[in-house]
């Protein structure tokens, strides 16, 4: 919970924002049908004087921490406890695990592969422990085994390229979404692309009619699916219509 969205000149305000988000997530997760969790690396920093694993070193000296790789048993133990608690409150929850294809190369490529292997084995154990609730989507394998080429990585050779990310998204969509959901995504994307259009004459009547058509599309889609949030898109349309 260290994203810039929580930043404030006042420590109390920052803490309030963080705790507010945690409380909201805590409430939402027990009403959710699906939870998607991505493992990135099994390398962690452990604070020497407490033995606790930290999520952020907060610019403290590296000497205060031990960097080590978690074991499969450690990960499984923590997540069995976590998932058991979640499922006790929300028995229908489906949990989809993925392993990130982003390379963590500080220790070298071989160490990265060992780290990813630990994560994959841990997920496999969790699937066996919760066969009705835990699933695995092979994002890692799609990038490394199906795409299999450095042209699908960004210039840093660590992060997947936009093309690779889109490929994984399309495979995930086809595997996990219903035809109705795919249709909603397509219509929403059409609205997004239309709003991304940059007109030569933003004050023209033609462009205002174009914006009016977008508003109608939003209204139709929202009429069928009231839970969709198009507030920002509506505001953008109305702002442009006033030009």
Secondary structure as GFF3:
##gff-version 3
##sequence-region A 1 243
A	DSSP	three_ten_helix	4	6	.	.	.	ID=ss1
A	DSSP	alpha_helix	11	29	.	.	.	ID=ss2
A	DSSP	beta_strand	34	39	.	.	.	ID=ss3
A	DSSP	beta_strand	43	47	.	.	.	ID=ss4
A	DSSP	beta_strand	53	54	.	.	.	ID=ss5
A	DSSP	three_ten_helix	62	64	.	.	.	ID=ss6
A	DSSP	beta_strand	65	69	.	.	.	ID=ss7
A	DSSP	alpha_helix	72	89	.	.	.	ID=ss8
A	DSSP	beta_strand	94	99	.	.	.	ID=ss9
A	DSSP	alpha_helix	109	129	.	.	.	ID=ss10
A	DSSP	beta_strand	134	136	.	.	.	ID=ss11
A	DSSP	alpha_helix	139	141	.	.	.	ID=ss12
A	DSSP	pi_helix	142	147	.	.	.	ID=ss13
A	DSSP	three_ten_helix	150	152	.	.	.	ID=ss14
A	DSSP	alpha_helix	162	176	.	.	.	ID=ss15
A	DSSP	alpha_helix	179	196	.	.	.	ID=ss16
A	DSSP	alpha_helix	205	224	.	.	.	ID=ss17
A	DSSP	alpha_helix	231	241	.	.	.	ID=ss18
###
